[in-house]
Amino acid sequence: MPWADTDSIGWIRYAFDQRRIPYTYLRDEDIRSGALRNRIDVLIYGHVDLELAEQIQGLPKSWGPMPFKKTAKTPSHGTPAESDDITGGVGWEGLAQLQHFVEDGGLLVTLGSGSMLALDAA
């Protein structure tokens, strides 16, 4: 989920891939856009090596725009997701969208330090 730390969550994707469990990878901008309940039933927010403020604000906006796309110079980028700008995190709007998701009956599962987002930011 957060562009600021994709390594830990990559292990969740790896485990799902190995067991052929289908999933949708959501980016910060997907969370901010809302209507999550229309797309998913369960959101797994894994352990991230980030403090709460970093989980919400992500990579500093002053660094952007910072694209993450496959190009001739960056052939390994853009998988499993790409973005025109990976700065800014889920932001306060994304946090509100996560709250709407849960209030609308969605299940938010948090792991490790990812639990700070649900417990301390509420």
C-alpha positions in Angstrom: 0.0 0.0 0.0 2.2 2.9 1.0 4.8 3.8 -1.6 7.1 4.9 1.3 7.7 1.2 2.3 6.8 -1.5 -0.2 9.2 -4.2 0.9 7.3 -5.6 3.9 4.0 -5.7 2.1 5.7 -7.4 -0.8 6.1 -10.5 1.3 2.3 -10.6 1.7 1.9 -10.4 -2.0 4.5 -13.1 -2.4 2.6 -15.4 0.0 -0.7 -14.8 -1.8 1.0 -15.4 -5.2 2.5 -18.7 -4.0 -0.9 -19.9 -2.8 -2.7 -18.5 -5.9 -4.9 -16.3 -3.7 -6.4 -13.5 -5.8 -6.0 -10.0 -4.6 -6.1 -6.4 -5.7 -3.1 -4.3 -5.0 -4.1 -0.8 -3.8 -1.9 2.2 -4.1 -2.0 5.3 -2.0 -4.0 7.1 -4.7 -6.5 4.2 -4.9 -7.2 4.7 -1.2 -7.6 8.4 -1.6 -10.0 8.0 -4.5 -12.5 6.3 -2.2 -15.4 4.0 -3.0 -13.3 1.2 -1.6 -16.3 -0.9 -0.5 -17.4 -1.0 -4.2 -14.1 -2.7 -5.1 -13.1 -4.8 -2.2 -14.4 -6.6 0.9 -11.2 -7.0 2.9 -8.2 -4.7 3.1 -5.0 -6.0 4.5 -2.7 -3.3 5.7 0.6 -5.0 6.4 3.5 -4.2 8.6 5.5 -1.2 7.4 8.7 0.3 8.7 7.2 3.7 9.1 6.0 5.9 12.0 2.3 7.0 12.0 3.0 10.4 10.4 5.0 8.7 7.6 2.2 6.2 7.0 -0.3 9.0 6.5 1.9 11.6 4.7 4.1 9.2 2.8 7.1 10.5 0.8 7.4 14.3 1.1 5.4 16.1 -1.6 8.4 18.4 -2.0 10.2 15.5 -3.6 7.6 15.2 -6.4 6.3 14.6 -8.7 8.1 11.3 -8.4 6.8 8.8 -11.0 7.2 5.1 -10.6 6.7 3.7 -14.1 8.4 1.3 -16.4 10.7 3.2 -18.8 13.9 2.4 -20.8 15.9 3.8 -17.9 13.8 2.1 -15.2 12.7 -1.3 -16.7 12.0 -2.9 -13.3 9.6 -0.2 -12.2 5.8 -0.3 -12.6 5.1 -3.8 -11.3 2.8 -4.7 -9.7 1.6 -1.1 -9.8 2.7 2.2 -11.3 2.1 5.9 -10.5 2.7 9.3 -12.0 3.6 10.5 -8.5 4.3 8.4 -5.4 4.6 11.3 -3.0 2.0 12.3 -0.5 0.9 9.0 1.1 -2.8 8.2 1.7 -3.1 11.6 3.4 -6.0 12.7 5.6 -8.4 12.1 2.7 -7.2 8.5 2.5 -7.5 8.0 6.2 -11.1 9.2 6.0 -11.7 6.8 3.1 -10.5 3.9 5.2 -12.9 4.9 8.0 -15.8 5.0 5.4 -14.7 1.6 4.2 -15.0 0.1 7.7 -18.2 2.0 8.5 -19.7 0.6 5.3 -19.0 -3.0 6.4 -15.5 -3.5 5.0 -13.0 -5.5 7.0 -9.6 -3.9 7.7 -6.9 -6.3 8.8 -3.7 -4.7 10.1 -0.4 -6.4 10.8 2.4 -5.2 13.0 3.1 -1.5 12.8 0.4 -1.1 10.2 -2.0 -1.3 13.2 -0.9 2.2 14.2 -2.9 3.6 11.4 -6.2 2.1 12.6 -5.5 2.5 16.4 -3.6 5.8 16.8 -4.9 7.8 13.8 -8.6 7.3 14.6 
